Amino acid sequence: MAYQVEFTPRAISDLDEIYRWVTANAPYGGPLWFDRFEGTILSLRGSPERCPAVSSLSTPEDTIRRLVFGRKRNRYVVYYAVFGDVVRVLHVRHGARKVPRRKDLVG
């Protein structure tokens, strides 16, 4: 089953900010890195349930999952939820930051 991937306005803003930072700091490699990052997010179309649930953010009604991209200091976390056949990307942040509060994701 192929899922549709949708981005919340917050997630789009997060990705825009990450893209600007990466390309400013790595003008040649940054766009290639970001393309891989975007491709990894879009790979959720195939199997979104593969990523672990974040119990502190989930409720019985909806499960918030996280996809981790990158390694060590260059790690980003994508928070998302699956609703039927739609994967909704809620928020993207650097891996060094704390886990967001639920109200910041589903507001």
Backbone hydrogen bonds, N-H to C=O, Kabsch-Sander energy under -0.5 kcal/mol:
donor,donor_aa,acceptor,acceptor_aa,energy
3,Y,1,M,-0.5
3,Y,45,R,-2.3
4,Q,85,D,-2.6
6,E,4,Q,-0.6
6,E,87,V,-3.3
8,T,89,V,-2.4
12,I,8,T,-2.3
13,S,9,P,-2.3
14,D,10,R,-2.6
15,L,11,A,-2.6
16,D,12,I,-2.4
17,E,13,S,-2.3
18,I,14,D,-2.4
19,Y,15,L,-2.7
20,R,16,D,-2.4
21,W,17,E,-2.3
22,V,18,I,-2.9
23,T,19,Y,-2.7
24,A,20,R,-1.8
25,N,21,W,-1.9
26,A,22,V,-1.8
30,G,26,A,-2.8
33,W,29,G,-2.6
34,F,30,G,-2.8
35,D,31,P,-2.1
36,R,32,L,-1.9
37,F,33,W,-2.3
38,E,34,F,-3.1
39,G,35,D,-2.4
40,T,36,R,-2.2
41,I,37,F,-2.1
42,L,38,E,-2.6
43,S,39,G,-1.1
44,L,41,I,-1.7
45,R,42,L,-1.8
46,G,43,S,-1.5
47,S,43,S,-0.9
50,R,47,S,-1.4
51,C,48,P,-0.9
54,V,64,I,-3.2
55,S,53,A,-0.8
57,L,54,V,-1.7
58,S,54,V,-1.3
59,T,62,D,-3.0
64,I,62,D,-0.5
65,R,63,T,-0.5
65,R,80,Y,-3.5
66,R,52,P,-2.0
67,L,78,V,-2.6
69,F,76,Y,-2.9
74,N,71,R,-2.3
75,R,72,K,-0.6
76,Y,69,F,-3.0
77,V,93,R,-3.2
78,V,67,L,-3.0
79,Y,77,V,-0.6
79,Y,91,H,-3.2
80,Y,65,R,-2.3
81,A,88,R,-1.9
82,V,63,T,-0.6
83,F,81,A,-0.5
83,F,86,V,-3.2
84,G,82,V,-0.5
86,V,83,F,-1.7
87,V,4,Q,-3.6
88,R,81,A,-3.1
88,R,86,V,-0.6
89,V,6,E,-3.4
89,V,87,V,-0.7
90,L,79,Y,-2.6
90,L,88,R,-0.6
91,H,79,Y,-1.6
93,R,77,V,-2.3
95,G,75,R,-3.9
97,R,94,H,-1.5
104,D,101,R,-1.1
105,L,101,R,-0.8
105,L,102,R,-1.4
106,V,102,R,-2.4
107,G,103,K,-1.0
